[in-house]
């Protein structure tokens, strides 16, 4: 079923405060009166009564971590150098999710200056203890590991408490009134090969906010060190029936990704791997199968009040080979316990697009759906931006405001310059078949001035489609950058004196670009090869973000 909704300002006031307070506006401004999104999945799935649809969070929402408090479930995902970051979600049935905040939502929490789009905030873990929520996380290339806390998961979240150990992917295991942090670190020997890592544990004094006692290596390399396993990471510990279970991702985040499990009678080991590892992977399936789901791993288990176990994890839906432009997504599957071991998916089984729903009171489809086919419209008619809007890095100066039903942007750093923040605000492309549309009013003054839609995967992989000035003539233009210099793909003369509606139509690895207004209309380009926005070509860990952007020569702030 297709759901169409209109969204004004949903919750979270953060962006309005961060970008707008005390702004001094100068130079040509761009006014955007709306942003519309309409998305459809490549795969056709029939969801029967009593079933749910995978993925549960469509598009770029990777590395899910989940926790339960009473009858409520909370989930957080990675955001890398996008700001605000660390989106926090709430559900009562594990299927229908609503974003309630962003844990990184104000300047001063993290310094993301100079960070590439796929650096910064990796793999958060969320937990709850004694009335307080904890997120433990890594800021790659920006001071390392940290803890933030909140009484309300919607925020506000505290400033970081920085932790002294190296590595990534920390998580907290709570036992009684004690806390222990497990994470990926270097092994206690010289690395034997590229990707040779280890899992360590150390006690965390949550009252004092510091690490205490010895660090203990729990797993060296992975399931079988003799086979040179790579990138053991994303560890979590649970306790069940007298055993400590350590689950972790192994094999890297591409097609060899997997989830493995070890167990021990004591917290600090020794940990023995399950003989039937991995407990989740898709790497042993035919890559030519129809509608594949690949690269599954980075799971975390959660137990319902009735005692059922479920796992959230990341996976991807490529449109061809290993090409996907929408990033790594969040999936859900039940966990079955066999002979004292958890199994998320038997070997050789495909991740289902539709599966039996958890035995929990079903909840209504959220106002802004996150799964299946859906559409929404943001008319910018309130006082605050919806919390789903993100930019790149933390702005050093304000560049936007909401005014009279418009989103108004003033120029900042150009796209692709890591040392600054572009005047760009976007939403995730959540489907491979998608239409993304805005109406912009802009009067370029100098050659190179531009305003319209940008589609950004990284600082080196992006496109711009919109109004510009070329050779002293107003034009609609399409530029691309794919790990090289910016390239003008196409342009056409237009009259910029009135609003212009711009539409990007995506279908798999191709994009088309339409414009319509009193000053002209047409299709500027059809079936552009957009695979340069895929992880396969662009690299990194994010998906494509699409939204309004402006840059002018007369106001080049940072």
Buried (B, 14 or more C-beta within 10 A) or exposed (E): EEBEEEBBBBBBEBBBBBBBEEBEBEBBBBBBBBBBBBBBBBEEBEBEEEBBBBBBBBBBBBBBBBBBEEEEBBBBBBBBBBBBBBBBBBBBBBBBBBBBBBBBBBBEBBBBBEBBBBBBBBBBBBBBBEEEBBBBBBBBEBEBBBBBBBEEBBBBBBEBBEBEBEBBBBBBBBEEEBBBBBBBBBBEEEEEEEBBBBBBBBBBEBEEEBBEEEBBBBBBBBBEBEEEBBBBBBBBBBEBEEEBBBBBBBBBBBBBBBBBBBBBEEBBBEBEBBEEBBBBBBBEBEEEEEBBBBBBBBBBBBEBEEEBBBBBBBBBBBBBBBBBBBBBBBBBBBBBEEEEBBBBBEEEBEBBBBBEBBEBEEBEBBEBBBBBBBBBBBBBBBEBBBBBBBBBBBBBBBBBBBEEEBBBBBBBBBBBBBEBBBBBBBBBBBBBBBBBBBBBBBBBEEEEBBBBBBBBBBBBBBBBBBBBBBEEEBBBBBBBBBEEEBEEBBBBEBEBEEBBBBBBBBBBBBBBBBBBBEBBBEBBBEEBEBBBBBBBBBBBBBBBBBBBBBBBBEBBBB
